[in-house]
Amino acid sequence: MSSKKEWIAALDAVDHAHRAVAGLPFHTLQPADQRALLVRLDALEKLLATRQRQLLAHMVGGPPPVEFAGAPWAEVLARRLRISVGEAKRRIEDAGAVPT
């Protein structure tokens, strides 16, 4: 079972790695190396997106946070992520989640 501390440490490591990647130039690389990087970046993006959808599906399966006083999940998500309600609904649908 993972703890909050483990999640924070893992996400801190991802954030640190992202900052390192963001600071690296790619104009010095050969085209074949650039294509290989593109494939790896795409794979990493898919892994994170999948985990985010899994978390969202888990969250939506339960009650909304108390501080939102029973608001629909799409509204809760829109407020927390600062996105439109329509985008929140799309993400919930993509996650295969059924709001309770």
NUTOR-303584 format. One record per atom (N, C-alpha, C, O): residue number from 1; x, y, z. Coordinates in steps of 0.1 Angstrom, whole numbers, plus 5000, padded with zeros to 4 digits. Layout:
# NUTOR-303584
<r i="NUM" east="X" north="Y" up="Z"/>
...
This chain:
# NUTOR-303584
<r i="1" east="5009" north="4988" up="5000"/>
<r i="1" east="5000" north="5000" up="5000"/>
<r i="1" east="5009" north="5012" up="5000"/>
<r i="1" east="5018" north="5013" up="5008"/>
<r i="2" east="5006" north="5022" up="4991"/>
<r i="2" east="5014" north="5034" up="4991"/>
<r i="2" east="5009" north="5044" up="5000"/>
<r i="2" east="4997" north="5045" up="5004"/>
<r i="3" east="5018" north="5053" up="5004"/>
<r i="3" east="5014" north="5063" up="5014"/>
<r i="3" east="5015" north="5077" up="5006"/>
<r i="3" east="5020" north="5078" up="4995"/>
<r i="4" east="5009" north="5087" up="5013"/>
<r i="4" east="5010" north="5100" up="5007"/>
<r i="4" east="5024" north="5105" up="5005"/>
<r i="4" east="5027" north="5111" up="4995"/>
<r i="5" east="5033" north="5101" up="5015"/>
<r i="5" east="5047" north="5105" up="5014"/>
<r i="5" east="5053" north="5099" up="5002"/>
<r i="5" east="5061" north="5105" up="4995"/>
<r i="6" east="5050" north="5086" up="4999"/>
<r i="6" east="5056" north="5080" up="4987"/>
<r i="6" east="5051" north="5086" up="4974"/>
<r i="6" east="5059" north="5088" up="4965"/>
<r i="7" east="5038" north="5090" up="4974"/>
<r i="7" east="5033" north="5097" up="4962"/>
<r i="7" east="5040" north="5110" up="4960"/>
<r i="7" east="5043" north="5114" up="4948"/>
<r i="8" east="5041" north="5118" up="4970"/>
<r i="8" east="5047" north="5131" up="4969"/>
<r i="8" east="5062" north="5129" up="4964"/>
<r i="8" east="5066" north="5137" up="4956"/>
<r i="9" east="5069" north="5120" up="4970"/>
<r i="9" east="5083" north="5118" up="4966"/>
<r i="9" east="5084" north="5113" up="4951"/>
<r i="9" east="5092" north="5118" up="4944"/>
<r i="10" east="5075" north="5105" up="4947"/>
<r i="10" east="5075" north="5100" up="4933"/>
<r i="10" east="5071" north="5112" up="4923"/>
<r i="10" east="5078" north="5113" up="4913"/>
<r i="11" east="5062" north="5120" up="4927"/>
<r i="11" east="5058" north="5131" up="4918"/>
<r i="11" east="5069" north="5142" up="4919"/>
<r i="11" east="5071" north="5149" up="4908"/>
<r i="12" east="5075" north="5144" up="4930"/>
<r i="12" east="5087" north="5153" up="4930"/>
<r i="12" east="5098" north="5149" up="4921"/>
<r i="12" east="5104" north="5157" up="4914"/>
<r i="13" east="5100" north="5135" up="4920"/>
<r i="13" east="5110" north="5130" up="4911"/>
<r i="13" east="5106" north="5132" up="4896"/>
<r i="13" east="5114" north="5136" up="4888"/>
<r i="14" east="5093" north="5130" up="4893"/>
<r i="14" east="5088" north="5133" up="4880"/>
<r i="14" east="5090" north="5147" up="4876"/>
<r i="14" east="5094" north="5151" up="4865"/>
<r i="15" east="5086" north="5156" up="4886"/>
<r i="15" east="5088" north="5171" up="4883"/>
<r i="15" east="5102" north="5174" up="4881"/>
<r i="15" east="5105" north="5182" up="4872"/>
<r i="16" east="5111" north="5169" up="4889"/>
<r i="16" east="5125" north="5172" up="4888"/>
<r i="16" east="5130" north="5167" up="4874"/>
<r i="16" east="5138" north="5174" up="4867"/>
<r i="17" east="5126" north="5155" up="4870"/>
<r i="17" east="5130" north="5150" up="4857"/>
<r i="17" east="5125" north="5158" up="4845"/>
<r i="17" east="5131" north="5161" up="4835"/>
<r i="18" east="5112" north="5163" up="4847"/>
<r i="18" east="5106" north="5171" up="4837"/>
<r i="18" east="5114" north="5184" up="4835"/>
<r i="18" east="5117" north="5188" up="4824"/>
<r i="19" east="5118" north="5190" up="4846"/>
<r i="19" east="5126" north="5202" up="4845"/>
<r i="19" east="5139" north="5200" up="4839"/>
<r i="19" east="5144" north="5208" up="4831"/>
<r i="20" east="5146" north="5188" up="4841"/>
<r i="20" east="5158" north="5185" up="4835"/>
<r i="20" east="5156" north="5184" up="4820"/>
<r i="20" east="5164" north="5189" up="4812"/>
<r i="21" east="5146" north="5176" up="4816"/>
<r i="21" east="5143" north="5174" up="4802"/>
<r i="21" east="5140" north="5188" up="4795"/>
<r i="21" east="5144" north="5190" up="4784"/>
<r i="22" east="5132" north="5196" up="4802"/>
<r i="22" east="5129" north="5209" up="4796"/>
<r i="22" east="5141" north="5218" up="4793"/>
<r i="22" east="5140" north="5226" up="4784"/>
<r i="23" east="5151" north="5216" up="4801"/>
<r i="23" east="5163" north="5224" up="4799"/>
<r i="23" east="5173" north="5219" up="4789"/>
<r i="23" east="5183" north="5226" up="4786"/>
<r i="24" east="5171" north="5207" up="4783"/>
<r i="24" east="5180" north="5202" up="4774"/>
<r i="24" east="5177" north="5206" up="4760"/>
<r i="24" east="5166" north="5206" up="4755"/>
<r i="25" east="5187" north="5210" up="4752"/>
<r i="25" east="5185" north="5214" up="4738"/>
<r i="25" east="5184" north="5201" up="4729"/>
<r i="25" east="5191" north="5191" up="4732"/>
<r i="26" east="5176" north="5202" up="4719"/>
<r i="26" east="5176" north="5190" up="4710"/>
<r i="26" east="5181" north="5194" up="4696"/>
<r i="26" east="5182" north="5185" up="4687"/>
<r i="27" east="5184" north="5206" up="4694"/>
<r i="27" east="5189" north="5210" up="4681"/>
<r i="27" east="5203" north="5205" up="4678"/>
<r i="27" east="5207" north="5205" up="4666"/>
<r i="28" east="5210" north="5200" up="4688"/>
<r i="28" east="5223" north="5195" up="4686"/>
<r i="28" east="5223" north="5180" up="4682"/>
<r i="28" east="5233" north="5174" up="4679"/>
<r i="29" east="5211" north="5174" up="4683"/>
<r i="29" east="5210" north="5160" up="4681"/>
<r i="29" east="5207" north="5157" up="4666"/>
<r i="29" east="5202" north="5165" up="4658"/>
<r i="30" east="5211" north="5145" up="4662"/>
<r i="30" east="5209" north="5140" up="4648"/>
<r i="30" east="5194" north="5137" up="4647"/>
<r i="30" east="5187" north="5134" up="4657"/>
<r i="31" east="5188" north="5138" up="4635"/>
<r i="31" east="5174" north="5136" up="4632"/>
<r i="31" east="5169" north="5122" up="4638"/>
<r i="31" east="5158" north="5121" up="4643"/>
<r i="32" east="5177" north="5112" up="4636"/>
<r i="32" east="5173" north="5099" up="4641"/>
<r i="32" east="5172" north="5099" up="4657"/>
<r i="32" east="5163" north="5093" up="4662"/>
<r i="33" east="5181" north="5106" up="4663"/>
<r i="33" east="5180" north="5107" up="4678"/>
<r i="33" east="5168" north="5116" up="4682"/>
<r i="33" east="5162" north="5113" up="4692"/>
<r i="34" east="5165" north="5126" up="4674"/>
<r i="34" east="5153" north="5134" up="4677"/>
<r i="34" east="5141" north="5125" up="4676"/>
<r i="34" east="5132" north="5127" up="4684"/>
<r i="35" east="5140" north="5117" up="4666"/>
<r i="35" east="5128" north="5108" up="4664"/>
<r i="35" east="5127" north="5098" up="4676"/>
<r i="35" east="5116" north="5096" up="4681"/>
<r i="36" east="5139" north="5093" up="4680"/>
<r i="36" east="5139" north="5084" up="4692"/>
<r i="36" east="5134" north="5091" up="4704"/>
<r i="36" east="5126" north="5085" up="4712"/>
<r i="37" east="5138" north="5103" up="4706"/>
<r i="37" east="5133" north="5111" up="4718"/>
<r i="37" east="5118" north="5113" up="4717"/>
<r i="37" east="5111" north="5112" up="4727"/>
<r i="38" east="5114" north="5116" up="4705"/>
<r i="38" east="5099" north="5119" up="4703"/>
<r i="38" east="5091" north="5106" up="4707"/>
<r i="38" east="5081" north="5107" up="4714"/>
<r i="39" east="5096" north="5095" up="4704"/>
<r i="39" east="5089" north="5082" up="4707"/>
<r i="39" east="5089" north="5080" up="4722"/>
<r i="39" east="5079" north="5076" up="4728"/>
<r i="40" east="5100" north="5083" up="4729"/>
<r i="40" east="5101" north="5081" up="4743"/>
<r i="40" east="5093" north="5091" up="4751"/>
<r i="40" east="5086" north="5087" up="4760"/>
<r i="41" east="5093" north="5104" up="4746"/>
<r i="41" east="5084" north="5114" up="4752"/>
<r i="41" east="5069" north="5110" up="4751"/>
<r i="41" east="5062" north="5112" up="4760"/>
<r i="42" east="5066" north="5105" up="4739"/>
<r i="42" east="5052" north="5101" up="4737"/>
<r i="42" east="5048" north="5090" up="4746"/>
<r i="42" east="5037" north="5090" up="4752"/>
<r i="43" east="5057" north="5080" up="4748"/>
<r i="43" east="5054" north="5069" up="4757"/>
<r i="43" east="5052" north="5073" up="4771"/>
<r i="43" east="5043" north="5069" up="4778"/>
<r i="44" east="5061" north="5083" up="4776"/>
<r i="44" east="5060" north="5088" up="4789"/>
<r i="44" east="5047" north="5096" up="4791"/>
<r i="44" east="5040" north="5095" up="4802"/>
<r i="45" east="5043" north="5104" up="4781"/>
<r i="45" east="5031" north="5111" up="4782"/>
<r i="45" east="5019" north="5102" up="4783"/>
<r i="45" east="5010" north="5105" up="4791"/>
<r i="46" east="5019" north="5091" up="4776"/>
<r i="46" east="5008" north="5081" up="4777"/>
<r i="46" east="5007" north="5075" up="4790"/>
<r i="46" east="4997" north="5072" up="4796"/>
<r i="47" east="5019" north="5071" up="4796"/>
<r i="47" east="5019" north="5065" up="4809"/>
<r i="47" east="5013" north="5074" up="4820"/>
<r i="47" east="5005" north="5070" up="4828"/>
<r i="48" east="5017" north="5087" up="4820"/>
<r i="48" east="5012" north="5097" up="4829"/>
<r i="48" east="4997" north="5099" up="4827"/>
<r i="48" east="4989" north="5100" up="4837"/>
<r i="49" east="4993" north="5100" up="4814"/>
<r i="49" east="4978" north="5102" up="4811"/>
<r i="49" east="4970" north="5090" up="4816"/>
<r i="49" east="4959" north="5092" up="4821"/>
<r i="50" east="4975" north="5078" up="4814"/>
<r i="50" east="4968" north="5066" up="4819"/>
<r i="50" east="4966" north="5066" up="4834"/>
<r i="50" east="4956" north="5063" up="4839"/>
<r i="51" east="4977" north="5070" up="4841"/>
<r i="51" east="4976" north="5070" up="4856"/>
<r i="51" east="4966" north="5081" up="4860"/>
<r i="51" east="4959" north="5079" up="4870"/>
<r i="52" east="4966" north="5092" up="4853"/>
<r i="52" east="4957" north="5103" up="4857"/>
<r i="52" east="4943" north="5098" up="4855"/>
<r i="52" east="4934" north="5101" up="4863"/>
<r i="53" east="4940" north="5091" up="4844"/>
<r i="53" east="4926" north="5086" up="4841"/>
<r i="53" east="4922" north="5076" up="4852"/>
<r i="53" east="4911" north="5076" up="4856"/>
<r i="54" east="4932" north="5068" up="4856"/>
<r i="54" east="4929" north="5058" up="4866"/>
<r i="54" east="4925" north="5064" up="4879"/>
<r i="54" east="4916" north="5060" up="4886"/>
<r i="55" east="4933" north="5075" up="4883"/>
<r i="55" east="4930" north="5082" up="4895"/>
<r i="55" east="4917" north="5089" up="4895"/>
<r i="55" east="4909" north="5088" up="4904"/>
<r i="56" east="4914" north="5095" up="4883"/>
<r i="56" east="4901" north="5102" up="4882"/>
<r i="56" east="4889" north="5092" up="4883"/>
<r i="56" east="4879" north="5095" up="4889"/>
<r i="57" east="4890" north="5081" up="4876"/>
<r i="57" east="4880" north="5071" up="4877"/>
<r i="57" east="4878" north="5066" up="4892"/>
<r i="57" east="4866" north="5064" up="4896"/>
<r i="58" east="4889" north="5064" up="4899"/>
<r i="58" east="4888" north="5060" up="4913"/>
<r i="58" east="4881" north="5071" up="4921"/>
<r i="58" east="4872" north="5068" up="4929"/>
<r i="59" east="4885" north="5084" up="4919"/>
<r i="59" east="4879" north="5095" up="4927"/>
<r i="59" east="4864" north="5097" up="4924"/>
<r i="59" east="4856" north="5098" up="4933"/>
<r i="60" east="4860" north="5096" up="4911"/>
<r i="60" east="4846" north="5098" up="4907"/>
<r i="60" east="4837" north="5087" up="4912"/>
<r i="60" east="4825" north="5089" up="4913"/>
<r i="61" east="4843" north="5076" up="4914"/>
<r i="61" east="4835" north="5064" up="4920"/>
<r i="61" east="4831" north="5067" up="4934"/>
<r i="61" east="4822" north="5059" up="4939"/>
<r i="62" east="4836" north="5077" up="4941"/>
<r i="62" east="4832" north="5080" up="4954"/>
<r i="62" east="4825" north="5093" up="4955"/>
<r i="62" east="4822" north="5100" up="4945"/>
<r i="63" east="4822" north="5097" up="4967"/>
<r i="63" east="4815" north="5110" up="4969"/>
<r i="63" east="4824" north="5122" up="4966"/>
<r i="63" east="4836" north="5121" up="4968"/>
<r i="64" east="4819" north="5133" up="4962"/>
<r i="64" east="4827" north="5145" up="4959"/>
<r i="64" east="4832" north="5150" up="4973"/>
<r i="64" east="4826" north="5148" up="4983"/>
<r i="65" east="4843" north="5158" up="4972"/>
<r i="65" east="4848" north="5164" up="4985"/>
<r i="65" east="4838" north="5172" up="4992"/>
<r i="65" east="4829" north="5179" up="4986"/>
<r i="66" east="4838" north="5171" up="5005"/>
<r i="66" east="4829" north="5178" up="5014"/>
<r i="66" east="4828" north="5193" up="5011"/>
<r i="66" east="4818" north="5199" up="5011"/>
<r i="67" east="4840" north="5199" up="5008"/>
<r i="67" east="4841" north="5214" up="5006"/>
<r i="67" east="4833" north="5218" up="4994"/>
<r i="67" east="4831" north="5230" up="4992"/>
<r i="68" east="4828" north="5209" up="4985"/>
<r i="68" east="4821" north="5213" up="4973"/>
<r i="68" east="4806" north="5210" up="4975"/>
<r i="68" east="4798" north="5211" up="4966"/>
<r i="69" east="4802" north="5207" up="4987"/>
<r i="69" east="4788" north="5206" up="4991"/>
<r i="69" east="4779" north="5198" up="4981"/>
<r i="69" east="4768" north="5203" up="4978"/>
<r i="70" east="4783" north="5187" up="4977"/>
<r i="70" east="4775" north="5178" up="4968"/>
<r i="70" east="4774" north="5183" up="4954"/>
<r i="70" east="4766" north="5178" up="4947"/>
<r i="71" east="4783" north="5192" up="4950"/>
<r i="71" east="4783" north="5196" up="4936"/>
<r i="71" east="4787" north="5184" up="4927"/>
<r i="71" east="4794" north="5175" up="4931"/>
<r i="72" east="4782" north="5184" up="4914"/>
<r i="72" east="4785" north="5173" up="4905"/>
<r i="72" east="4800" north="5172" up="4903"/>
<r i="72" east="4807" north="5182" up="4904"/>
<r i="73" east="4805" north="5160" up="4900"/>
<r i="73" east="4819" north="5158" up="4899"/>
<r i="73" east="4825" north="5167" up="4888"/>
<r i="73" east="4837" north="5172" up="4889"/>
<r i="74" east="4818" north="5169" up="4877"/>
<r i="74" east="4824" north="5177" up="4866"/>
<r i="74" east="4826" north="5191" up="4871"/>
<r i="74" east="4837" north="5197" up="4867"/>
<r i="75" east="4818" north="5197" up="4880"/>
<r i="75" east="4820" north="5210" up="4885"/>
<r i="75" east="4832" north="5210" up="4895"/>
<r i="75" east="4840" north="5219" up="4895"/>
<r i="76" east="4833" north="5200" up="4903"/>
<r i="76" east="4844" north="5199" up="4912"/>
<r i="76" east="4857" north="5198" up="4905"/>
<r i="76" east="4866" north="5206" up="4908"/>
<r i="77" east="4858" north="5190" up="4895"/>
<r i="77" east="4870" north="5188" up="4887"/>
<r i="77" east="4873" north="5201" up="4879"/>
<r i="77" east="4885" north="5205" up="4879"/>
<r i="78" east="4863" north="5208" up="4874"/>
<r i="78" east="4866" north="5220" up="4867"/>
<r i="78" east="4871" north="5231" up="4876"/>
<r i="78" east="4881" north="5238" up="4872"/>
<r i="79" east="4866" north="5232" up="4888"/>
<r i="79" east="4871" north="5241" up="4898"/>
<r i="79" east="4886" north="5238" up="4902"/>
<r i="79" east="4894" north="5247" up="4902"/>
<r i="80" east="4888" north="5226" up="4905"/>
<r i="80" east="4901" north="5222" up="4910"/>
<r i="80" east="4912" north="5223" up="4900"/>
<r i="80" east="4924" north="5227" up="4903"/>
<r i="81" east="4909" north="5219" up="4887"/>
<r i="81" east="4919" north="5220" up="4877"/>
<r i="81" east="4919" north="5232" up="4868"/>
<r i="81" east="4927" north="5235" up="4859"/>
<r i="82" east="4909" north="5241" up="4872"/>
<r i="82" east="4907" north="5254" up="4864"/>
<r i="82" east="4906" north="5251" up="4849"/>
<r i="82" east="4913" north="5257" up="4841"/>
<r i="83" east="4896" north="5242" up="4846"/>
<r i="83" east="4892" north="5239" up="4833"/>
<r i="83" east="4877" north="5241" up="4831"/>
<r i="83" east="4870" north="5243" up="4841"/>
<r i="84" east="4872" north="5241" up="4819"/>
<r i="84" east="4858" north="5242" up="4817"/>
<r i="84" east="4850" north="5230" up="4822"/>
<r i="84" east="4856" north="5219" up="4823"/>
<r i="85" east="4838" north="5231" up="4825"/>
<r i="85" east="4829" north="5220" up="4829"/>
<r i="85" east="4829" north="5210" up="4817"/>
<r i="85" east="4829" north="5198" up="4820"/>
<r i="86" east="4828" north="5215" up="4805"/>
<r i="86" east="4828" north="5206" up="4794"/>
<r i="86" east="4841" north="5198" up="4793"/>
<r i="86" east="4840" north="5186" up="4790"/>
<r i="87" east="4852" north="5204" up="4795"/>
<r i="87" east="4865" north="5196" up="4795"/>
<r i="87" east="4865" north="5186" up="4806"/>
<r i="87" east="4870" north="5175" up="4805"/>
<r i="88" east="4860" north="5190" up="4818"/>
<r i="88" east="4859" north="5181" up="4829"/>
<r i="88" east="4850" north="5169" up="4826"/>
<r i="88" east="4854" north="5158" up="4829"/>
<r i="89" east="4839" north="5171" up="4820"/>
<r i="89" east="4830" north="5160" up="4816"/>
<r i="89" east="4837" north="5151" up="4806"/>
<r i="89" east="4836" north="5139" up="4807"/>
<r i="90" east="4845" north="5157" up="4797"/>
<r i="90" east="4852" north="5149" up="4787"/>
<r i="90" east="4862" north="5140" up="4794"/>
<r i="90" east="4864" north="5128" up="4791"/>
<r i="91" east="4869" north="5146" up="4803"/>
<r i="91" east="4879" north="5138" up="4811"/>
<r i="91" east="4873" north="5127" up="4819"/>
<r i="91" east="4879" north="5116" up="4819"/>
<r i="92" east="4862" north="5130" up="4825"/>
<r i="92" east="4855" north="5119" up="4833"/>
<r i="92" east="4850" north="5108" up="4823"/>
<r i="92" east="4852" north="5096" up="4827"/>
<r i="93" east="4845" north="5112" up="4812"/>
<r i="93" east="4841" north="5102" up="4802"/>
<r i="93" east="4853" north="5094" up="4797"/>
<r i="93" east="4852" north="5081" up="4796"/>
<r i="94" east="4864" north="5100" up="4794"/>
<r i="94" east="4876" north="5094" up="4789"/>
<r i="94" east="4881" north="5084" up="4800"/>
<r i="94" east="4887" north="5073" up="4796"/>
<r i="95" east="4879" north="5087" up="4812"/>
<r i="95" east="4884" north="5078" up="4823"/>
<r i="95" east="4875" north="5066" up="4825"/>
<r i="95" east="4878" north="5057" up="4832"/>
<r i="96" east="4864" north="5066" up="4818"/>
<r i="96" east="4854" north="5056" up="4819"/>
<r i="96" east="4847" north="5056" up="4833"/>
<r i="96" east="4842" north="5045" up="4837"/>
<r i="97" east="4847" north="5067" up="4839"/>
<r i="97" east="4841" north="5069" up="4852"/>
<r i="97" east="4826" north="5072" up="4851"/>
<r i="97" east="4822" north="5078" up="4842"/>
<r i="98" east="4820" north="5066" up="4861"/>
<r i="98" east="4805" north="5069" up="4863"/>
<r i="98" east="4804" north="5076" up="4876"/>
<r i="98" east="4805" north="5070" up="4887"/>
<r i="99" east="4801" north="5089" up="4875"/>
<r i="99" east="4799" north="5097" up="4888"/>
<r i="99" east="4788" north="5091" up="4897"/>
<r i="99" east="4778" north="5087" up="4892"/>
<r i="100" east="4791" north="5092" up="4910"/>
<r i="100" east="4781" north="5087" up="4919"/>
<r i="100" east="4773" north="5099" up="4925"/>
<r i="100" east="4764" north="5097" up="4933"/>
